[in-house]
Amino acid sequence: MNILILGGGFAGVEAAIKLRQYKHEVTLISDRDYMFIYPVSIWIPVGKRSFEDTQLKLSDLAKVHGFKVIIDQITHIEANKNRVHAATQTYAFDYLFIALGMGKVQVKGLEHTHSICGKPEESVVIKDLLENLITKGEGHITVGFGGNPKDPKGMTVRGGPAFELLFNISVLLKEKGLRDRIRLTFFAPMAEPGKRMGDKALGKMGSFFKHYHAETHFGKKIKMFTDTGITFEDDSNLPSDLTLFISGGDGLQLIKDSDLPLNDTGFIKIDEGCGVEGFPNIYAIGDAAAIVELPWAAKQGHVAEVMADVATYNFNNTITGKESRKSYHDSLHIICVMDSGDGAAFVMRTAHKELMIPLPIIGHWLKKGWGWYFKNSKMKRMFRIPGM
Ligand SMILES: Cc1cc2nc3c(=O)[nH]c(=O)nc-3n(C[C@H](O)[C@H](O)[C@H](O)COP(=O)(O)OP(=O)(O)OC[C@H]3O[C@@H](n4cnc5c(N)ncnc54)[C@H](O)[C@@H]3O)c2cc1C
């Protein structure tokens, strides 16, 4: 039986680990030779974490868990023909787990911006540009995020990392004694950025912006980015020397060009067991999948891992003739520790509860501790707490 996993991020790696626990032989294909731990990458631009320390080598994970890794770039998926094409060769499969993550909405002039949510190397570019501005000792940094016009419910918006980056930069500027000389502005096209975290969290964002000396610019659609700033729909302009922008999420072109069933934003349609609609031998997990549109659902790392668990469980029970099935709907909630450089806030939104608890100082160390735990538990150097 030939089981392929496409993608070596949160979803792909967790699927490989779980499939090995069920004693299946599995091959994971990724275009990078490492898993990038995005949640702690927010500290790379401010020099609190190295690029190398934010990775887990796929070869090390493969050795510890016993799966096979191939570094190759997938170029085309032919689901109906049970094969995927890649830069070096074509791979046939009996069962496929698609965990390729997501792309981003193209906005005019996007090349004048830099994103913490794009290619991992971009975090180092941001660090260098930030250092240049700090050396210069003056300027204007703008940090923002956008949505996807085809996604009115905001399922593809990734605001948390933009807030984290903004607050961390503010703390860095304070440490350098430059808060009065380098202006910091947060911008977003929506009137209430951060609403997905819940009304309680949204209500508290104003005091965060004030505390971290960030000006705000909300509610105007972005027309384009230029090398001198951001132009909005009414042709007003926000000057910027360094624009850090997280564009709305979009389905990868490679997925859009495939014969898989897609929603309007180009994500793969799945059932609650993570099975791809119309393809009993294919599962889609993590950011690449179209998750159910609920106010307390968001594309997050822990959701990607839940989906990997659900998909592999259902796959294993299907082929071993067991009836029990899992649903990823049961584990949907927004949960994160939003770091601010000198503290954090614990944010939770479930079907029944909304919470935002400020965690001065300790919150920052909690998130740092999570990064350490994540790496070591994935490498089996320590016990893994169920669900984390
Ligand atoms: C800056 C940042 C901070 C975040 N903070 C948090 C947080 O605090 N908590 C939280 O829960 N979530 C957080 N998230 C979200 C979380 O990181 C994502 O939801 C998660 O990474 C999704 O996992 P994935 O496996 O679906 O995709 P990814 O992790 O993006 O992995 C996709 C994989 O597919 C591979 N790939 C892509 N295209 C190809 C191709 N053509 N051929 C071969 N391989 C390919 C990539 O190399 C990668 O290995 C954050 C995200 C970012 C960007």
The ligand as an SDF file (V2000), in Angstrom:
LIG
                    3D

 53 58  0  0  0  0  0  0  0  0999 V2000
    3.7900   33.9040   11.6960 C   0  0  0  0  0  0  0  0  0  0  0  0
    2.7460   32.8710   12.0380 C   0  0  0  0  0  0  0  0  0  0  0  0
    2.4000   32.6960   13.3690 C   0  0  0  0  0  0  0  0  0  0  0  0
    1.4450   31.7520   13.7090 C   0  0  0  0  0  0  0  0  0  0  0  0
    1.1240   31.5670   15.0340 N   0  0  0  0  0  0  0  0  0  0  0  0
    0.2760   30.5660   15.3820 C   0  0  0  0  0  0  0  0  0  0  0  0
    0.0040   30.3010   16.7580 C   0  0  0  0  0  0  0  0  0  0  0  0
    0.4940   30.9970   17.6540 O   0  0  0  0  0  0  0  0  0  0  0  0
   -0.8010   29.2520   17.0590 N   0  0  0  0  0  0  0  0  0  0  0  0
   -1.3550   28.4600   16.0800 C   0  0  0  0  0  0  0  0  0  0  0  0
   -2.0590   27.4840   16.3920 O   0  0  0  0  0  0  0  0  0  0  0  0
   -1.1360   28.7020   14.7610 N   0  0  0  0  0  0  0  0  0  0  0  0
   -0.3390   29.7300   14.3940 C   0  0  0  0  0  0  0  0  0  0  0  0
   -0.0960   29.9800   13.0740 N   0  0  0  0  0  0  0  0  0  0  0  0
   -0.7890   29.1780   12.0430 C   0  0  0  0  0  0  0  0  0  0  0  0
   -0.0590   27.8650   11.7690 C   0  0  0  0  0  0  0  0  0  0  0  0
    1.3120   28.0630   11.6430 O   0  0  0  0  0  0  0  0  0  0  0  0
   -0.6390   27.2470   10.4970 C   0  0  0  0  0  0  0  0  0  0  0  0
   -2.0240   27.0860   10.6650 O   0  0  0  0  0  0  0  0  0  0  0  0
    0.0310   25.9090   10.2300 C   0  0  0  0  0  0  0  0  0  0  0  0
    1.3650   26.1200    9.8680 O   0  0  0  0  0  0  0  0  0  0  0  0
   -0.7030   25.1330    9.1370 C   0  0  0  0  0  0  0  0  0  0  0  0
   -0.0610   23.9310    8.9540 O   0  0  0  0  0  0  0  0  0  0  0  0
   -0.0260   23.2160    7.5170 P   0  0  0  0  0  0  0  0  0  0  0  0
    0.7550   21.9690    7.6970 O   0  0  0  0  0  0  0  0  0  0  0  0
   -1.3850   23.1390    6.9770 O   0  0  0  0  0  0  0  0  0  0  0  0
    0.7670   24.2390    6.5830 O   0  0  0  0  0  0  0  0  0  0  0  0
    2.2970   24.6750    6.6680 P   0  0  0  0  0  0  0  0  0  0  0  0
    2.8010   24.6530    8.0500 O   0  0  0  0  0  0  0  0  0  0  0  0
    2.3580   25.9670    5.9220 O   0  0  0  0  0  0  0  0  0  0  0  0
    3.0570   23.5560    5.8490 O   0  0  0  0  0  0  0  0  0  0  0  0
    2.9160   23.4170    4.4490 C   0  0  0  0  0  0  0  0  0  0  0  0
    3.9850   22.4710    3.9650 C   0  0  0  0  0  0  0  0  0  0  0  0
    3.8040   22.2170    2.5750 O   0  0  0  0  0  0  0  0  0  0  0  0
    5.0520   22.3760    1.8950 C   0  0  0  0  0  0  0  0  0  0  0  0
    4.7620   22.7550    0.5080 N   0  0  0  0  0  0  0  0  0  0  0  0
    4.0730   23.8330    0.0720 C   0  0  0  0  0  0  0  0  0  0  0  0
    4.0130   23.8260   -1.2710 N   0  0  0  0  0  0  0  0  0  0  0  0
    4.6670   22.7180   -1.6870 C   0  0  0  0  0  0  0  0  0  0  0  0
    4.9330   22.1480   -2.9600 C   0  0  0  0  0  0  0  0  0  0  0  0
    4.5110   22.6950   -4.0930 N   0  0  0  0  0  0  0  0  0  0  0  0
    5.6330   20.9770   -3.0180 N   0  0  0  0  0  0  0  0  0  0  0  0
    6.0520   20.3810   -1.8770 C   0  0  0  0  0  0  0  0  0  0  0  0
    5.8370   20.8760   -0.6500 N   0  0  0  0  0  0  0  0  0  0  0  0
    5.1470   22.0280   -0.5540 C   0  0  0  0  0  0  0  0  0  0  0  0
    5.7880   23.4360    2.7150 C   0  0  0  0  0  0  0  0  0  0  0  0
    7.1850   23.3730    2.5130 O   0  0  0  0  0  0  0  0  0  0  0  0
    5.4110   23.0030    4.1170 C   0  0  0  0  0  0  0  0  0  0  0  0
    6.2450   21.9570    4.5310 O   0  0  0  0  0  0  0  0  0  0  0  0
    0.8380   30.9580   12.6990 C   0  0  0  0  0  0  0  0  0  0  0  0
    1.1810   31.1590   11.3600 C   0  0  0  0  0  0  0  0  0  0  0  0
    2.1190   32.1010   11.0300 C   0  0  0  0  0  0  0  0  0  0  0  0
    2.4890   32.2630    9.5770 C   0  0  0  0  0  0  0  0  0  0  0  0
  1  2  1  0
  2  3  1  0
  2 52  2  0
  3  4  2  0
  4  5  1  0
  4 50  1  0
  5  6  2  0
  6  7  1  0
  6 13  1  0
  7  8  2  0
  7  9  1  0
  9 10  1  0
 10 11  2  0
 10 12  1  0
 12 13  2  0
 13 14  1  0
 14 15  1  0
 14 50  1  0
 15 16  1  0
 16 17  1  0
 16 18  1  0
 18 19  1  0
 18 20  1  0
 20 21  1  0
 20 22  1  0
 22 23  1  0
 23 24  1  0
 24 25  2  0
 24 26  1  0
 24 27  1  0
 27 28  1  0
 28 29  2  0
 28 30  1  0
 28 31  1  0
 31 32  1  0
 32 33  1  0
 33 34  1  0
 33 48  1  0
 34 35  1  0
 35 36  1  0
 35 46  1  0
 36 37  1  0
 36 45  1  0
 37 38  2  0
 38 39  1  0
 39 40  1  0
 39 45  2  0
 40 41  1  0
 40 42  2  0
 42 43  1  0
 43 44  2  0
 44 45  1  0
 46 47  1  0
 46 48  1  0
 48 49  1  0
 50 51  2  0
 51 52  1  0
 52 53  1  0
M  END
$$$$
